[in-house]
């Protein structure tokens, strides 16, 4: 193990078996190794942004076992926002300082491709300076399949209508056996990666996520990270990696044993070590809780996401994020934990 520790300190890349072995290290040794990587890249800076999540529809053609947000079949709580509603939300968000609209929906087969694209177009026409981060690879796969289009065609329509960057959702866990169990019918791991590859080829940036803490094993997490690292070697198009902690309420995934804080922090730290070509690691406070996200700053994370203002997807499954967080509170929490709050835009330019 000492040889592996020294290899990391020397800045050399770790491979699959070595990365898996890192889970055997004690938490504080692992944290120190991840912190060395973090501080070499960002010092004591912790990034955040002022953003607003908009989830325009919860009507979904697919049924993922872990999802508590989507409404399907005869669910009485279905909704699809009008453009006026979306513009009103955007207007209020921008008035409150938002620089980014993070727009992710369910896979609604009732509204058509034009509804999605016109939504972006209308937002951009009214608010030309706002950054639109929208459509996960899962949504792009759904739209391409539903409307008999290529991924290239959907991506070009996104850009034409004002989408600036892509979120990292829909990745879940890349292992296809796990995927088949938790989200059968959703975009395959191969196609998720291909969609991001095509997006990056256009000079655009995206994020990458990993949903963990459900039925996957440690080896599946490492495999997921390695596949992302390989694509990043090829394209350099990922901004940040976001390990999402599985939320346990109101879904069909029967998970009996939930992750400890130690396991979550170890996974954060290992992601910082393994993903040596990713500029940023995000401790997404929505799924990890605010307190654990703050601790994660000592375990490789340099970004806590943002104020969000309103969040529907994870809060439906039990996360305490429905009403976001005020910027002043965000700043104070980062400062009190010994780090330097650094406001950023969606592409990590410091503001």
N, C-alpha and C positions, 0 to 999 in steps of 0.2 A: 504493500500500500504506500510505503514511503516513496518508492520510485514513481508511482502515479501522481502523488502530491507534488513531487519535484517537477515532473513533466508539465503539470498545470502551471506551476510557478514560473517555469521557463517559457511559457506561452505556446507550448506545442499542442496540437489538436488531439483530442481524445476520440477514440473510436467506440463502437457499440459496446463491446464487452467491458471496456474501461469505464464508460459512462454508467453502465448498470451497476458496476462495482462501487461507484461513488455513494450509492444509497447505504452502503455498509459503514461509511464514515460517521463519526459523531456529528451532531448538528452544528456545533460551534466551529469545528475544523472546516466543515463544508462551507459554512457561512463566511469564514475568513477568506477561503479560496475564491468564492464568488465575489466578495467585496473587493478583492484585489483587481479583478476584471472590471468591475463596475467603476471603481475609482480611477483606473487607468483611462477609461473612456470619458467619464463625466465628473470626476471629483465628487464633491458633495451635493451636486445639483440634483434636484428631483423635479421632473417636468410634470406639468398639468396644463390643461386647456379649459377654455370656457365654451362648453358645447351644449347642444340640445338633442336629445334622442327623440325621433319621431317614428312611431310605428303605425303607418297609415291604414293597415288592415290586419285583422287576425284570422281571416277566412283562409283555410289551408287545405290543399288537395292531399297533402301527405300527413302521415301520423307517426311522429317520432315519440318513442316511449318516454324520453326524458323531458319532453316539452309540456309546459303548463300554460303556454301563451295562446297557442293556435286554437281556433274554433272550427270544428268540422261537423259533417253530417247534420244532426238536428239540434246542435248547440244553440240555445236561445240567446246567447251573449255575443253573437257575431256582430262585427262592425266593419265598415269601410268608410273612411273619411272623404268628405268632399274636398275639392281643391280650395274652396274658400276657408274651410276649417284648417287645412294644412298651412295656407298662407297666413292665417291669423296666428297660429302657433309660431310660425317662423318670424313673423313681425314682432311678437312679444319677446321671443328668444333673443333676437338681434338687439332689441331695445334694452335687454338685460345684459348685453355685452357678448353674446355668443358669436364666435368666429366660425363655428362648424355646425352643420346639421348632419347628424348621423341617422340615416334613414334605412331601416330594415323592416321588412314585412313578412307575413306568411306567404305561402305559395297559392295566391288567389287565382283560380281558373275562371272566375266569373267576370272579371273586369277587362281583360285583354291587354296586350302589349302596349297599346297606345296610352292606356291609363297610367302605366308606370312612367313611360317616357315623357308624356305631357306634364306629369307632375314635376319632373325635374326642370323641364323647359319653363314652366310657369314660375317656379321658385326663382330660377336664374334671371328671368326677365324682370321680376319685381325686386330681386335682391342680388344684383350682379357680383357683389364682392364677397358673398358668403361662400364658404367651401362646402361642397356637397360630397359627403362620404356615403356611398350608397350601393346597394345590391351585393349581397354575398355571392360567392361562387355557386352556392346551392340555388339561390334565386335565379342566377344567370342560366344555370343548367335547366331549371324548371321552365323559364321563358323560351329558351332555345328548343326544348323538347315539345313544349305545348304549341309553339307556333312554327315548327318545322324550319328553324333557322340554325345556322352555324353559330358557334361561340363567337367567332370573329364578327359576324353580323350584329349580334346583340351588343357586344362591346363597342363597336363603332357607333351604334345608336345611342348608347350611354354617353359617350364622349360628345357626340353631336348635340345632345340635349342638356349637357351641363354637368355631368358627373365628373368630379375632380379626382377622387381616389376611392379605393375599395376597402371595406372593412374585412376582417379576417374570419367572419363567422362561417358556419357550415362545415368546418374541418373536423370537428368532434375528435374522433380517434381514427387514424388512417387504416389500422388493421381491418381488413374486410370482414373477417368473422365477427369481430365486435360490432362493426358497422351494420352488418346484416341483422344483428340482434337489436341494436338500439335505434336504428334509423333506416330500416329497410326501404329501398326505393329512392332514397335521397342520392344526391350526386356521389359518384364513386370517388375514392381517394385519388385515383389516377386523373380523373377529370377535374377534381378540385385543383390539383396542382397544375394541370394544363391550362385552365382558365386564368390562373394567376400568371403563368408563364406568358400567355398571350397579352395580358394586361401590361405586364412589365415590358414586353417588346415594343409597346407604344410609348415607352418613356414614362409610364405612370407608376405611382407607388401604391402599395397595399399593405395590409397587416396580415398576421397569421395567428390563429388561435389553436388551443387544444383543450377539449373538455375532459377533465379527469376526476377520478374519485367516484366512479360508478362501478362498472363491471370489468374494467380494463386491468391489466397487470402492469407492473413497472416496466417490463420489457416493451410493452406496447407504447408507453410514453417515450421511451428512448428511440424506438423505431420512428415514431412520429417526428421527433426533433431532427433525427438524422436525415429524413426525407426532405424536411424543410431546409436544412443546411445545404443539401445538394442542389436544390433549386436556387437558393440564394447565391451559391458559388457561380451558378450559370447566369443569373439575371441581375443580382444585386438590387432587386426591386422591393424587398420587404423593409418597412420601417421598424416594425416592432413585433415581438412575440408576446402573446397574451395567454398565459395558462389560466383557464377558466375552471373554477371549482364547481362541481356539480351541485345544483340546488335540489333539495329532496322533496319538496312539497307538491301536491296536486298533479302528479304525473303517474305514468304506468310502469315505471322502471322500479322493480322491487329490489332495492338495495338495503341490505340489513346492517352492514358495517360501514360507517362513514369515516372519512380520513381524519387523522389527528392533525393538529396544527403543525407538529413536527414533520409529518409526511408532506404537507403542503409546502412548508418552507424549504424542505430538502429538494422538492421538485422545482421550485423557483430557482434555487441556487444551482442545481444541475443544469437547468435550461440556460443560465447565464454562462456556464462553463462550456457546454456542448455547442451552443449557437454562437460560436466565436465570430461569425460574420454578420450577425444581427446587431445593428446599432443600439437597439433599446429592448429592454425587458419590462413589460408592464404588469404591475400588481393591480389588477382591476378590482378596486375596492367594492364594487357592486357584488361580486361573487365571493370574495375572500373575507369580507367584513372590513371596515375601516381600520380597526385596530391591527389586524393581521397584515393588512397592506402596508401600514406604517412600519411594522417590524420587518417586513420583506425588503425594505430599503437597506437593511443590514445583510440581506441574503441575495444581492445581485440586482434587485429591481431599481430602476431609475425613473420610472414613470408611474403615476397613479391614475391615469386617465383624467377626468375632468369633473366639472360641476354637474353635468348631465341635465339638470333642471327637472326632468321627468323620465322615468324608466319603467317599461311595462313587461318586458320579456322575462327577466330574471326575478323581478318582484312578484310575478305571478306564481313563481315556484318557491317563494319564501324569502328572497333577498330583501334587505331593508333599504331599498333604493328608489322607491316609487316617486319620491319628491326631490331626488338629487341632494346636492350639498351646496351651501353658500361659499363663495370664493374666499371670504374672510376666514371662515372656519377651516377651509382647505389649507390656506397659507399658515395659519396658526399651528395646525396639527403637524405640518411638515417642519416648521421652525422648531417646535417643541421637541421633535424627535431628533434634532441635531443636523438637519439637512437644509439646503438652500432652495426654497420654492422658486421655480423658474417657469414663468408663463411661456407657452409655445403656441405656434399655430399647428395645423393638422399635419404638416410635413416637417415638424420639429425645428422650424426657424424660431429662434428666441425672440420674444416680444417684450 
